[in-house]
Amino acid sequence: MFQTNAERMIPHLSIHKGSDKTIWAVGGGKGGTGKSFISASLAVHLADLENDVALIDADLGGPNLHTFLGMKETNLDLGDFISNKVPNLKDTVILTPFKGLKLIKGTENLIFMANLNYYKKLKLIRHIKTFDAKRVIVDIGTGASYNCVDFFLLSNPGILVVNPEPTSIENAYYFLKSCIIRILKLYTDFYNIQDLVNKISSHIKDNSKSIYSFLNEIISHDKNYAHILYKALKKFRPCLIINKARNERDFLLGQSIVDVVKKYLIVDLDFLGAIPYDERVHLSLRNMTPFLSTYPDSEVSLSFRSIVNKLAYREN
């Protein structure tokens, strides 16, 4: 795939769609959406199909993927790589009970959240992108910090998990907007368009403006740069999963979010499907037994199979 000079220079935008390697980053605008459950379930299902999957817990300070896989504490984790205790990310790999599924456990040391500076972040991103696995699933933290946004942008695609409740939807919208602002800033920094950088900075503080209106302002200044920024945004194609859907309205919510994002953020958001609410999810977590293995014929499990099929089709 052709890449602009900016994409070659900007590590977050340099994943090649259609290559043999796939990175899926699972994120959410707020906590409690079930992104870790979805990350673990996608990994278990993919490993059952392909036997070459790596699951990385990049939720710094609050790791719990190992619990969803029925695993207890381990000696090595992501913090050992960040702190240079081990030289390579692969040195922290843990074998899971599932054939072909490798896990890199997150760190519970909160100090790493503050100490993951720019260079450590780039190092981690580089190691994730070169990790020896056909499929890599990264469970990122919540919120719209640069760390969360940059991990989301390194993927192809990023998967946004939303609950059918107003706060979750609102936070997801602002998370996507933060991703867009980050992309625009990376490009304007690269091309050294200082007046656009200033406009973007002011735009961050003005939530009443849409990305569409912002680009119209840029067109009035320079159509060429506006075209570059527009193409960059069109290459950003995240996916959406509605989790804990309880009724028909919840299942239809995904398309409504897609339409709003298209209208105000100029981003093509792919709706992968909805995961129905099932109280047994909490029971399986409490018992440390992976849900898909315990209830393979449940509506939840069937939904995951459909979502994985859509993701695989999306790559072709």
FENVENMO-V777367 format. One record per residue. RES is the residue in one small letter. OMEGA is omega in whole degrees, 0 to 359 (none if undefined). NEAR is the number of other ideal C-beta (glycine too) atoms within 8 Angstrom. Layout:
res->RES omega->OMEGA near->NEAR
res->RES omega->OMEGA near->NEAR
//
This chain:
res->m omega->180 near->5
res->f omega->177 near->3
res->q omega->174 near->8
res->t omega->177 near->7
res->n omega->180 near->7
res->a omega->182 near->13
res->e omega->177 near->9
res->r omega->185 near->8
res->m omega->183 near->6
res->i omega->186 near->11
res->p omega->185 near->9
res->h omega->186 near->10
res->l omega->190 near->12
res->s omega->175 near->10
res->i omega->180 near->10
res->h omega->174 near->8
res->k omega->179 near->7
res->g omega->177 near->5
res->s omega->182 near->7
res->d omega->183 near->3
res->k omega->179 near->8
res->t omega->175 near->9
res->i omega->176 near->13
res->w omega->175 near->15
res->a omega->183 near->13
res->v omega->183 near->16
res->g omega->178 near->16
res->g omega->182 near->15
res->g omega->181 near->16
res->k omega->179 near->11
res->g omega->176 near->5
res->g omega->181 near->5
res->t omega->181 near->13
res->g omega->182 near->12
res->k omega->179 near->14
res->s omega->175 near->13
res->f omega->179 near->12
res->i omega->178 near->14
res->s omega->181 near->15
res->a omega->182 near->14
res->s omega->176 near->14
res->l omega->181 near->14
res->a omega->180 near->14
res->v omega->181 near->14
res->h omega->179 near->12
res->l omega->179 near->12
res->a omega->178 near->14
res->d omega->181 near->7
res->l omega->192 near->7
res->e omega->180 near->9
res->n omega->175 near->8
res->d omega->187 near->8
res->v omega->174 near->16
res->a omega->180 near->14
res->l omega->184 near->16
res->i omega->179 near->13
res->d omega->181 near->15
res->a omega->175 near->12
res->d omega->188 near->14
res->l omega->179 near->13
res->g omega->181 near->12
res->g omega->184 near->8
res->p omega->177 near->14
res->n omega->181 near->10
res->l omega->181 near->16
res->h omega->179 near->14
res->t omega->179 near->9
res->f omega->179 near->13
res->l omega->179 near->15
res->g omega->182 near->8
res->m omega->179 near->11
res->k omega->183 near->5
res->e omega->179 near->3
res->t omega->182 near->9
res->n omega->183 near->2
res->l omega->176 near->9
res->d omega->184 near->12
res->l omega->180 near->17
res->g omega->179 near->12
res->d omega->176 near->12
res->f omega->181 near->14
res->i omega->181 near->12
res->s omega->178 near->7
res->n omega->175 near->6
res->k omega->173 near->6
res->v omega->188 near->9
res->p omega->187 near->4
res->n omega->180 near->7
res->l omega->181 near->11
res->k omega->179 near->8
res->d omega->181 near->10
res->t omega->183 near->13
res->v omega->176 near->9
res->i omega->175 near->12
res->l omega->181 near->5
res->t omega->177 near->10
res->p omega->184 near->5
res->f omega->182 near->11
res->k omega->177 near->5
res->g omega->181 near->9
res->l omega->177 near->13
res->k omega->181 near->12
res->l omega->167 near->16
res->i omega->184 near->14
res->k omega->177 near->14
res->g omega->180 near->17
res->t omega->178 near->13
res->e omega->181 near->9
res->n omega->185 near->7
res->l omega->182 near->7
res->i omega->180 near->6
res->f omega->179 near->14
res->m omega->180 near->9
res->a omega->186 near->6
res->n omega->177 near->8
res->l omega->182 near->11
res->n omega->186 near->6
res->y omega->185 near->5
res->y omega->176 near->6
res->k omega->178 near->10
res->k omega->179 near->11
res->l omega->178 near->9
res->k omega->179 near->8
res->l omega->178 near->13
res->i omega->180 near->13
res->r omega->181 near->9
res->h omega->177 near->12
res->i omega->183 near->13
res->k omega->181 near->12
res->t omega->182 near->6
res->f omega->186 near->11
res->d omega->175 near->5
res->a omega->180 near->10
res->k omega->179 near->8
res->r omega->176 near->12
res->v omega->178 near->13
res->i omega->183 near->16
res->v omega->176 near->15
res->d omega->185 near->15
res->i omega->180 near->12
res->g omega->179 near->12
res->t omega->180 near->11
res->g omega->186 near->8
res->a omega->176 near->8
res->s omega->179 near->7
res->y omega->179 near->6
res->n omega->180 near->11
res->c omega->182 near->14
res->v omega->182 near->13
res->d omega->175 near->12
res->f omega->178 near->14
res->f omega->183 near->14
res->l omega->181 near->13
res->l omega->188 near->14
res->s omega->175 near->13
res->n omega->11 near->8
res->p omega->167 near->11
res->g omega->182 near->13
res->i omega->182 near->15
res->l omega->181 near->15
res->v omega->184 near->13
res->v omega->171 near->16
res->n omega->179 near->11
res->p omega->178 near->12
res->e omega->188 near->6
res->p omega->183 near->5
res->t omega->180 near->7
res->s omega->180 near->14
res->i omega->180 near->12
res->e omega->180 near->9
res->n omega->178 near->11
res->a omega->179 near->14
res->y omega->181 near->13
res->y omega->175 near->11
res->f omega->177 near->17
res->l omega->178 near->14
res->k omega->177 near->11
res->s omega->176 near->10
res->c omega->180 near->14
res->i omega->178 near->13
res->i omega->179 near->11
res->r omega->178 near->13
res->i omega->180 near->13
res->l omega->181 near->13
res->k omega->178 near->10
res->l omega->180 near->12
res->y omega->181 near->13
res->t omega->174 near->13
res->d omega->182 near->8
res->f omega->181 near->10
res->y omega->176 near->9
res->n omega->179 near->6
res->i omega->191 near->9
res->q omega->181 near->6
res->d omega->177 near->7
res->l omega->177 near->12
res->v omega->179 near->11
res->n omega->179 near->8
res->k omega->179 near->11
res->i omega->180 near->13
res->s omega->179 near->8
res->s omega->181 near->8
res->h omega->179 near->10
res->i omega->183 near->7
res->k omega->183 near->6
res->d omega->182 near->7
res->n omega->180 near->6
res->s omega->182 near->3
res->k omega->175 near->8
res->s omega->176 near->8
res->i omega->179 near->13
res->y omega->180 near->10
res->s omega->178 near->8
res->f omega->180 near->12
res->l omega->176 near->12
res->n omega->176 near->8
res->e omega->180 near->9
res->i omega->179 near->13
res->i omega->181 near->9
res->s omega->179 near->5
res->h omega->183 near->9
res->d omega->183 near->8
res->k omega->181 near->6
res->n omega->179 near->6
res->y omega->177 near->12
res->a omega->179 near->12
res->h omega->179 near->8
res->i omega->181 near->12
res->l omega->179 near->13
res->y omega->179 near->10
res->k omega->179 near->8
res->a omega->180 near->13
res->l omega->181 near->13
res->k omega->177 near->9
res->k omega->177 near->7
res->f omega->184 near->11
res->r omega->179 near->10
res->p omega->179 near->14
res->c omega->183 near->14
res->l omega->171 near->14
res->i omega->172 near->14
res->i omega->181 near->16
res->n omega->178 near->14
res->k omega->178 near->11
res->a omega->185 near->13
res->r omega->183 near->7
res->n omega->184 near->6
res->e omega->179 near->5
res->r omega->178 near->7
res->d omega->181 near->12
res->f omega->180 near->10
res->l omega->184 near->8
res->l omega->184 near->14
res->g omega->182 near->12
res->q omega->178 near->8
res->s omega->178 near->8
res->i omega->178 near->15
res->v omega->182 near->12
res->d omega->180 near->8
res->v omega->180 near->9
res->v omega->178 near->12
res->k omega->185 near->11
res->k omega->189 near->8
res->y omega->183 near->9
res->l omega->179 near->13
res->i omega->181 near->10
res->v omega->176 near->13
res->d omega->181 near->6
res->l omega->181 near->14
res->d omega->178 near->12
res->f omega->184 near->11
res->l omega->181 near->10
res->g omega->181 near->11
res->a omega->176 near->12
res->i omega->181 near->14
res->p omega->176 near->10
res->y omega->178 near->7
res->d omega->183 near->10
res->e omega->179 near->6
res->r omega->176 near->10
res->v omega->179 near->11
res->h omega->178 near->7
res->l omega->180 near->8
res->s omega->178 near->12
res->l omega->179 near->11
res->r omega->180 near->6
res->n omega->182 near->6
res->m omega->176 near->8
res->t omega->181 near->8
res->p omega->187 near->13
res->f omega->184 near->16
res->l omega->179 near->12
res->s omega->182 near->7
res->t omega->183 near->9
res->y omega->186 near->11
res->p omega->182 near->7
res->d omega->181 near->5
res->s omega->177 near->10
res->e omega->177 near->7
res->v omega->180 near->14
res->s omega->178 near->12
res->l omega->179 near->9
res->s omega->179 near->12
res->f omega->178 near->13
res->r omega->178 near->9
res->s omega->180 near->9
res->i omega->178 near->12
res->v omega->178 near->12
res->n omega->179 near->8
res->k omega->178 near->11
res->l omega->179 near->12
res->a omega->179 near->8
res->y omega->180 near->7
res->r omega->182 near->9
res->e omega->184 near->8
res->n omega->none near->4
//
